[in-house]
Amino acid sequence: MSLLEKINGPEVIKRLSVSELEELARELRQFIVDTVAQNGGHLAPSLGTVELTLALYSVFNFPQDKLIWDVGHQAYTHKIITGRRDSFHTLRQKDGITGFPNRSESPYDAFGVGHASTSISAALGMAISRDLSGRNNEVIAVIGDGALTGGEAFEALNQAGDLGKKLIVILNDNEMSIDKNVGGLSDYLSRIRIAPQYNRAKKDVGSLIMSIPHIGDKALKTARVVKDSVRAALVPGGLFEELGFHYIGPVDGHNISLLQEIFERARELDGPILIHVHTTKGKGYLPAETEPDKFHGIGKFDKSTGKCPSKDCPPTYTAVFGQALIDLAGRNSELVAITAAMPSGTGLKAFGDKFPQRFYDVGIAEEHAVTLAAGLAADGKHPVVALYSTFAQRGYDQLMHDVCLQNLPVTLCLDRAGLVGADGATHHGAFDLSYLRHMPNMTIFVPKDESELRDMLYTAVQMDTPSAIRYPRGCGLGVAVSEDFHKLEIGRAECLQDGQDVAILAVGTMVSKAQQTAEILAQAGITAAVVNMRFVKPLDEDMLKQHLNARLLVTMEENSLLGGFGSAVAEYLADNGRTLNLLRLGLPDKFVEQGTQDELLALCGLQPEQMAEKIKERLK
């Protein structure tokens, strides 16, 4: 029996020797690679934290102690050793375990994490609660160096250092390359700085100097200046020290015995502690080590080669957007592209290569991305901010206050709008139409296909007011995409087919499904008009008026029904005193689980057969 097969809970970890833990780490890596090759997932981040996780569980007492991951895609080992080994094969599948920590899934998941930079804030909250309750458990936040670029992380560091609560922050640095000599010295300095003897020695030196008659105060002040100067010159982590943290590191995040020693000694310290560990992203699987970006989040792949199966698929919306922006930037020198740690995911990598002076990756800092764009726009540029829909939520206030209130020409391009699939509730772009609709001065474009996306981008970057374009994850419909651009009339819809019984008004991905629904209805003798509304704001009121004589008006959207496109149509009808049979189809008022996009559309009743049945039922 392998060591992994014996791990049914984390209590076993404490009984293993270092050599056994190292063997378990090898087995875990193989297990993770095997599973992700079949299911897809965040491979490289989790391969980098295997030893770190085992060391944490060998020293601390979870779940009495609290462990918060940031971001949760580092946590596969954590999931496997906390009783989910036998269900790990369901990773990211419908009704399976999630790809991120989830409080409803396990008591060991102390905090749900799908968006970055939240762990230190949550951990500080738990530390405050612990102290108010008179408990003495440890609270540990593991934050990646990428997540540390988010402003919320520094807000939390600022308060944690000020409050002085006992809190352990582990900075998992898996990007920076550290020279071996520097790393060895850093390990040595780390051992000295956290050793109880060192902390006692500092106090003893101070006491000794203070005991010298007449010169004690002055000498102590001088000694402190010298100590601080030496620390700033020789010891990394001065910033964290100045914020009030004990800084430890950098240390080798794959050295289990060293990590155990550091964690044991860190438990003896009071106040906030930051332990800086260096890990290799993709550790132990050569393709992931060689291309960590590719294996950060990946679909199914051949584990023997690391290659993903080829797909007979039209270009993705992401790729079409990226090429369109390159084409437009060649014509318009005022265009600037901005993203938040997602140059590849948003299709902007090639743009950055071609126009490096007009491309800015701000890190995981969506708020800054939006206000940076506002500053550019206020000075005459037209910035295009490309974000995933779910992450753009983090820039809500900046969109409202810095862009829309000042009516600035910023174009927000929202990738992964709608249901994204296996990443689940934290990543679905289910709310953007709702949170953008009520922003004054905002124009909202929703393309029905990849060709229309190009024309909408072309139109938006010519506007002198705020605009947003939302489009889905994955392949386009395969329509012909012209190299030419066509300017669209703002707020003008298009009627794709006529019908007398039902009028289906659809946006985005639902337009093609509306056409399929109309075909099913036709087989039952029901004629349906299909309208591609194109714009959620402003609505084409003339087009609406043309279809108010239908027996049933239907709206279709891949967005929450609360406040979305259907709500806009209902508001129009109410404001104009029209009573009409209205059926709104969209995402329900709940967080939708994980699964394939088709599975989730069916779960929400948004497949053509399901929508046709609902329409027929309403017409009875």
Residue pairs with C-beta under 8 A, 6 or more apart in sequence:
2 27
3 16
3 20
3 23
3 24
3 27
4 24
4 27
4 28
4 31
4 80
4 85
6 12
7 13
7 24
7 80
7 81
7 85
8 83
8 85
9 81
9 82
9 83
10 57
10 62
10 81
10 82
10 108
13 21
13 24
13 54
13 57
13 58
13 81
14 57
14 58
16 24
16 58
18 256
18 257
18 260
21 51
21 54
21 55
21 58
21 256
22 51
22 256
24 54
25 50
25 51
25 54
25 256
25 284
26 284
28 50
28 54
28 77
28 80
28 81
29 47
29 50
29 283
29 284
29 285
31 80
31 85
31 88
32 43
32 46
32 47
32 50
32 76
32 77
32 80
33 43
33 47
33 285
33 303
34 303
35 41
35 88
35 89
35 91
36 42
36 43
36 91
36 298
36 301
37 300
37 301
37 302
37 303
38 89
38 300
39 89
39 91
39 92
39 93
39 300
39 422
40 92
40 297
40 298
40 299
40 300
40 301
40 422
41 73
41 76
41 91
41 92
41 99
41 297
41 298
41 422
42 73
42 74
42 76
42 99
42 296
42 297
43 282
43 285
43 288
43 295
43 296
43 297
43 298
44 281
44 282
44 288
44 289
44 292
44 295
44 296
45 71
45 73
45 74
45 144
45 174
45 281
45 296
46 73
46 74
46 75
46 76
46 77
47 281
47 282
47 283
47 284
47 285
47 288
48 74
48 172
48 174
48 253
48 279
48 280
48 281
48 282
48 283
49 74
49 75
49 77
49 142
49 172
49 253
49 279
50 77
50 283
50 284
51 253
51 254
51 255
51 256
51 259
51 279
52 142
52 170
52 172
52 253
52 254
52 259
52 277
52 279
53 75
53 77
53 78
53 81
54 77
54 81
54 256
55 256
55 259
55 260
55 263
56 62
56 67
56 140
56 142
56 170
56 259
56 263
57 81
58 256
58 260
59 260
59 263
59 264
59 267
60 67
60 138
60 140
60 263
60 267
61 137
61 138
62 82
62 108
63 107
63 108
63 110
64 137
65 137
65 138
65 139
65 140
66 110
66 111
66 123
66 126
66 137
66 138
66 139
66 140
67 78
67 108
67 110
67 140
67 142
68 101
68 110
68 111
68 113
68 119
68 122
68 123
68 126
68 139
68 140
68 141
68 142
69 75
69 78
69 101
69 111
69 113
69 119
69 142
70 113
70 116
70 117
70 118
70 119
70 120
70 141
70 142
70 143
70 144
70 147
70 153
71 100
71 113
71 114
71 115
71 116
71 144
71 147
72 99
72 100
72 101
72 112
72 113
72 114
73 99
73 100
73 296
73 297
74 142
74 144
74 172
75 100
75 101
76 88
76 91
78 101
78 108
79 88
79 97
79 101
79 106
80 88
82 106
82 108
83 106
83 108
84 97
84 105
84 106
87 96
87 97
88 97
89 96
90 96
90 97
91 97
91 99
92 98
92 99
92 422
92 423
92 424
92 594
93 422
93 594
93 595
94 593
94 594
94 595
94 596
94 599
94 600
94 603
95 593
95 595
96 594
97 105
98 105
98 424
98 594
99 422
99 423
99 424
99 594
100 112
100 113
100 114
100 423
100 424
100 426
101 109
101 110
101 111
101 112
101 113
102 109
102 112
103 109
103 110
103 111
103 112
110 126
111 118
111 119
111 122
111 123
111 126
112 426
113 119
114 423
114 424
114 425
114 426
114 427
115 390
115 391
115 394
115 426
116 144
116 146
116 147
116 150
116 364
117 143
117 147
117 148
117 149
117 150
117 151
117 152
117 153
117 364
118 152
119 141
119 142
119 143
119 147
119 153
119 169
120 141
120 143
120 152
120 153
120 156
120 157
120 160
120 167
120 169
121 152
121 153
121 155
121 156
122 141
123 139
123 140
123 141
123 156
123 167
123 169
124 156
124 159
124 160
124 163
124 165
124 167
126 139
127 139
127 160
127 165
127 166
127 167
128 163
128 165
130 136
130 137
130 139
131 165
138 166
138 168
138 267
139 166
139 167
139 168
140 168
140 169
140 170
141 167
141 168
141 169
141 170
142 170
142 172
143 153
143 169
143 170
143 171
143 172
144 171
144 172
144 173
144 174
145 171
145 172
145 173
145 174
145 175
145 176
146 175
146 341
146 363
146 364
147 153
147 364
148 154
148 171
149 341
149 362
149 363
149 364
149 365
150 363
150 364
150 365
151 365
151 367
151 368
157 169
157 240
157 243
157 245
158 243
160 167
160 169
160 243
160 244
160 245
160 272
161 243
161 244
161 245
161 272
162 244
164 244
164 270
164 271
164 272
165 271
165 272
166 270
166 271
166 272
167 271
167 272
167 273
168 266
168 272
168 273
168 275
169 245
169 272
169 273
169 274
169 275
170 274
170 275
170 277
171 249
171 274
171 275
171 276
171 277
172 253
172 277
172 279
173 250
173 253
173 276
173 277
173 278
173 279
174 253
174 278
174 279
174 280
174 281
174 292
175 281
176 278
178 186
178 250
178 278
183 250
183 252
183 278
186 236
186 249
186 250
186 251
187 250
187 251
187 252
187 258
189 234
189 235
190 248
190 249
190 250
190 251
190 262
191 261
192 198
193 235
193 246
193 247
193 248
194 246
194 248
194 262
194 265
194 266
194 269
195 265
196 265
196 268
199 269
202 227
205 223
206 220
206 223
209 216
209 219
209 220
209 223
210 216
210 217
210 220
212 219
231 238
231 241
232 238
235 241
235 247
236 247
236 249
236 250
236 276
237 245
237 247
237 248
237 249
237 274
237 276
238 247
240 247
240 274
241 247
244 271
244 272
245 271
245 272
245 273
245 274
246 266
246 269
246 271
246 272
246 273
246 274
247 274
247 276
248 262
248 266
248 273
248 274
248 275
248 276
249 274
249 275
249 276
249 277
249 278
250 276
250 277
250 278
251 258
251 259
251 262
251 275
251 276
251 277
251 278
252 258
252 259
252 277
252 278
253 259
253 277
253 278
253 279
254 279
254 280
254 283
259 277
262 275
263 275
266 273
266 275
280 289
281 288
281 289
281 292
281 296
282 288
282 289
282 290
282 291
282 292
282 295
283 289
285 295
285 306
286 306
287 294
287 295
287 305
287 306
288 294
288 295
288 306
291 306
293 344
295 306
297 423
298 308
299 308
300 308
300 309
301 307
301 308
301 309
302 308
302 309
311 475
313 475
314 450
314 475
314 476
314 477
314 478
314 479
315 450
315 475
315 476
315 481
316 347
316 473
316 474
316 475
316 476
317 415
317 450
317 453
317 471
317 472
317 473
317 474
317 475
317 476
318 345
318 346
318 347
318 415
318 473
319 347
320 450
320 453
320 454
320 476
320 481
321 346
321 347
321 386
321 413
321 415
321 453
321 457
321 471
322 346
322 347
322 348
322 349
322 350
322 351
323 347
323 350
324 453
324 454
324 457
324 458
324 485
325 335
325 337
325 347
325 348
325 351
325 384
325 457
326 350
326 351
326 354
326 355
327 483
327 485
328 335
328 457
328 458
328 461
328 485
329 335
329 337
329 351
329 354
329 355
329 358
332 382
332 461
334 380
334 381
334 382
335 358
335 381
335 382
335 383
335 384
335 461
336 358
336 359
336 360
336 373
336 376
336 381
336 382
336 383
336 384
337 348
337 351
337 352
337 355
337 358
337 359
337 360
337 383
337 384
337 386
338 359
338 360
338 361
338 362
338 369
338 372
338 373
338 383
338 384
338 385
338 386
339 346
339 348
339 360
339 361
339 362
339 369
339 385
339 386
339 387
340 361
340 362
340 363
340 364
340 365
340 366
340 368
340 369
340 387
340 391
341 361
341 362
341 363
341 364
342 348
342 361
342 386
342 387
342 388
342 391
343 349
343 352
343 359
343 361
345 388
345 415
346 386
346 387
346 388
346 413
346 415
347 386
347 415
348 359
348 386
351 359
352 359
352 361
360 372
362 368
362 369
362 372
366 387
366 391
366 392
366 394
366 395
367 394
367 395
367 397
367 398
369 385
369 387
369 395
370 385
370 395
370 398
370 399
370 402
370 403
370 410
370 412
371 398
371 402
372 383
373 383
373 385
373 403
373 410
374 398
374 402
374 403
374 406
374 408
374 410
376 383
377 383
377 403
377 408
377 409
377 410
378 406
378 408
382 409
382 410
382 411
382 461
383 410
383 411
384 411
384 413
384 457
384 461
385 410
385 411
385 412
385 413
386 413
386 415
387 395
387 412
387 413
387 414
387 415
388 414
388 415
388 416
388 427
388 429
389 414
389 415
389 416
389 417
389 418
389 429
389 430
389 431
389 432
389 470
390 416
390 420
390 426
390 427
390 428
390 429
392 399
392 412
392 414
392 432
393 431
393 432
393 435
396 435
399 412
399 436
399 439
399 442
399 466
400 439
402 408
403 410
403 466
404 439
404 440
404 441
404 442
404 466
405 440
405 441
407 441
407 465
407 466
408 465
408 466
409 463
409 464
409 465
409 466
409 467
410 466
410 467
411 457
411 460
411 461
411 463
411 466
411 467
411 468
411 469
412 436
412 466
412 467
412 468
412 469
413 457
413 468
413 469
413 471
414 429
414 432
414 468
414 469
414 470
414 471
415 471
415 473
416 427
416 429
416 472
416 473
417 429
417 432
417 470
417 471
417 472
417 508
417 558
417 559
418 428
418 429
418 430
418 472
418 473
418 508
418 509
418 558
418 559
419 428
419 429
419 430
419 558
419 587
419 592
419 597
419 600
419 601
419 604
420 427
420 428
420 429
420 473
420 597
421 473
421 594
421 595
421 596
421 597
421 600
422 594
422 595
422 596
423 594
424 592
424 593
424 594
425 591
425 592
425 593
425 594
428 587
428 591
428 592
429 470
430 559
430 560
430 587
430 592
431 559
431 560
432 468
432 470
432 559
433 444
433 446
433 470
433 507
433 536
433 557
433 559
433 560
433 563
433 564
433 565
434 559
434 560
434 562
434 563
434 564
434 567
435 563
436 442
436 444
436 468
436 536
436 537
437 444
437 536
437 537
437 563
437 564
437 567
437 568
438 563
439 466
441 465
441 466
442 466
442 467
442 468
442 537
443 460
443 463
443 465
443 466
443 467
443 468
443 490
443 491
443 535
443 537
443 538
444 467
444 468
444 469
444 470
444 535
444 536
444 537
445 456
445 459
445 460
445 467
445 468
445 469
445 470
445 534
445 535
446 469
446 470
446 471
446 507
446 508
446 533
446 534
446 535
446 536
446 565
447 453
447 455
447 456
447 469
447 471
447 508
447 534
448 506
448 507
448 508
448 509
448 511
448 512
448 532
448 534
449 476
449 477
449 479
449 511
449 512
450 476
450 477
450 479
450 481
451 479
451 480
451 481
451 482
452 534
453 469
453 471
454 481
454 482
454 485
455 485
455 486
455 487
455 488
456 469
456 488
456 534
457 469
458 485
458 486
458 487
459 487
459 488
459 490
460 467
460 469
462 487
463 490
470 508
471 508
472 508
472 509
472 558
473 597
474 597
477 512
488 534
490 535
490 538
491 535
491 538
491 539
491 540
492 534
492 535
492 540
492 543
493 505
493 531
493 532
493 533
493 534
493 535
493 540
493 543
494 531
494 532
494 534
495 529
495 530
495 531
495 532
495 543
495 546
496 511
496 515
496 530
496 531
496 532
497 515
497 518
497 528
497 529
497 530
498 527
498 529
499 518
499 527
499 528
499 529
499 530
499 550
500 527
500 529
500 550
501 521
501 526
501 527
501 528
501 550
501 551
501 552
501 619
502 518
502 521
502 526
502 527
502 528
502 529
502 550
502 551
502 552
502 553
502 554
502 615
502 619
503 528
503 529
503 531
503 547
503 550
503 552
503 553
503 554
504 514
504 517
504 518
504 528
504 529
504 530
504 531
504 554
504 555
504 556
505 531
505 533
505 544
505 547
505 553
505 554
505 555
505 556
505 565
505 569
506 513
506 514
506 530
506 531
506 532
506 533
506 555
506 556
506 557
507 532
507 533
507 534
507 536
507 556
507 557
507 565
508 557
508 558
509 558
510 556
510 557
510 558
510 585
510 606
511 530
511 532
511 556
513 556
513 606
513 607
513 608
513 611
514 530
514 554
514 556
515 530
516 608
517 528
517 556
517 608
517 611
517 612
517 615
518 528
518 529
518 530
519 608
520 608
520 609
520 612
521 527
521 528
521 612
521 615
521 616
522 528
524 612
524 616
526 615
526 616
526 619
528 615
529 547
529 550
531 543
531 547
533 539
533 540
533 543
533 565
534 540
536 564
536 565
536 568
537 568
539 568
539 569
539 572
541 572
544 569
544 572
547 553
548 578
548 580
551 581
551 619
552 581
552 582
552 583
552 615
552 618
552 619
553 569
553 573
553 580
553 581
553 582
553 583
554 582
554 583
554 584
554 585
554 611
554 615
555 565
555 566
555 569
555 582
555 583
555 584
555 585
555 586
556 585
556 586
556 606
556 611
557 564
557 565
557 566
557 585
557 586
557 587
558 586
558 587
558 601
558 606
559 565
559 586
559 587
560 586
560 587
560 588
560 589
561 567
561 584
561 586
561 587
561 588
561 589
562 589
564 586
565 586
566 582
566 584
566 585
566 586
567 584
569 582
569 584
570 582
570 584
573 579
573 580
573 582
581 618
583 614
583 615
583 618
585 605
585 606
585 611
585 614
586 604
586 606
587 604
587 606
588 604
592 600
592 603
592 604
593 600
593 603
594 600
595 603
598 607
601 607
602 610
605 611
605 614
